Structure formats: C-alpha cells, structure tokens
C-alpha cells in the first residue's frame, strides 16, 4: 500500500488530496492498483 497524491485547481485555488492505494495481483494479468480510501 502507498499514498498517491492528487492535485486539483478549483476556483483559482490549489487543492491536494491523497488516496491510499493497494496493489493487487490478478491471476492472468498485470497488477492492478485499487484506491482504498480518499483523504483531504
């Protein structure tokens, strides 16, 4: 698991959010990254 930062410009202001991301192995393909929790 790791934190992935997200930034957004809304109404002329910068906002930064983070999401907790989990890496999941699939049986027949590459790994997938699933967002678990969003935090502001």
Rosetta silent file (secondary structure, phi, psi, omega in degrees, C-alpha in Angstrom):
SEQUENCE: XXXXXXXXXXXXXXXXXXXXXXXXXXXXXXXXXXXXXXXX
SCORE:     score description
SCORE:     0.000 S_00000001
   1 L     0.000  148.308  177.971    0.000    0.000    0.000 S_00000001
   2 E  -154.023  162.880  176.805    1.103    3.538   -0.656 S_00000001
   3 E   -93.645  131.949  177.332   -0.255    7.088   -0.724 S_00000001
   4 E  -113.465  119.236  179.442   -0.866    8.657   -4.120 S_00000001
   5 E   -79.506  144.727  175.712   -1.138   12.460   -4.167 S_00000001
   6 E  -129.996  134.930  176.804   -3.711   14.183   -6.378 S_00000001
   7 E  -122.714  149.484 -175.978   -3.790   17.923   -7.013 S_00000001
   8 E  -147.974  142.777  176.721   -6.594   19.981   -8.463 S_00000001
   9 E  -105.742  116.531 -177.819   -7.149   23.636   -9.246 S_00000001
  10 E  -132.050  125.927 -179.811  -10.635   24.768   -8.237 S_00000001
  11 L    55.548   36.579  178.360  -11.834   28.395   -8.169 S_00000001
  12 L    78.129    4.949  179.751   -8.248   29.580   -8.603 S_00000001
  13 E  -115.113  144.510  175.993   -7.041   27.656   -5.552 S_00000001
  14 E   -87.766  131.598  177.422   -4.845   24.566   -5.474 S_00000001
  15 E  -121.518  136.774  178.973   -6.257   21.614   -3.558 S_00000001
  16 E  -119.141  131.491  178.466   -4.265   18.488   -2.719 S_00000001
  17 E  -124.891  159.677  175.868   -5.819   15.139   -1.908 S_00000001
  18 E  -129.316  147.646  173.704   -4.319   11.748   -1.145 S_00000001
  19 E  -128.529  141.520  176.152   -5.607    8.277   -1.765 S_00000001
  20 E   -85.907  122.206 -173.825   -4.487    5.054   -0.154 S_00000001
  21 E  -116.380  134.508  178.192   -3.728    2.634   -2.997 S_00000001
  22 E  -113.133  134.491  177.315   -3.383   -1.125   -2.742 S_00000001
  23 E   -92.668  126.271 -175.877   -1.602   -3.201   -5.393 S_00000001
  24 E  -120.560  131.221  175.910   -3.461   -6.419   -6.199 S_00000001
  25 L   -83.662  135.989  176.341   -2.132   -9.325   -8.250 S_00000001
  26 L  -103.442  152.826 -175.525   -4.531  -10.802  -10.789 S_00000001
  27 L   -61.800  -36.265 -172.456   -4.375  -14.473  -11.805 S_00000001
  28 L  -129.545   33.433 -179.629   -3.780  -13.881  -15.514 S_00000001
  29 L  -165.780 -169.102 -179.593   -2.502  -10.356  -15.969 S_00000001
  30 L   -71.466  172.512  179.284   -0.585   -7.410  -14.631 S_00000001
  31 L   -72.454  147.926  176.328   -1.045   -5.948  -11.205 S_00000001
  32 E  -114.000  146.937  178.102   -3.961   -3.627  -10.606 S_00000001
  33 E  -108.637  121.792 -178.066   -3.968   -0.629   -8.294 S_00000001
  34 E  -112.436  130.262  175.453   -7.152   -0.125   -6.290 S_00000001
  35 E   -75.984  127.701 -177.697   -7.992    3.053   -4.383 S_00000001
  36 E   -98.252  -49.136 -176.559   -8.954    2.113   -0.842 S_00000001
  37 E  -141.494  141.207  172.260   -9.516    5.480    0.888 S_00000001
  38 E  -102.498  138.755  176.735   -9.587    9.126   -0.179 S_00000001
  39 E  -134.747  145.663  179.269   -8.315   11.767    2.279 S_00000001
  40 L  -108.107    0.000    0.000   -8.223   15.535    2.027 S_00000001
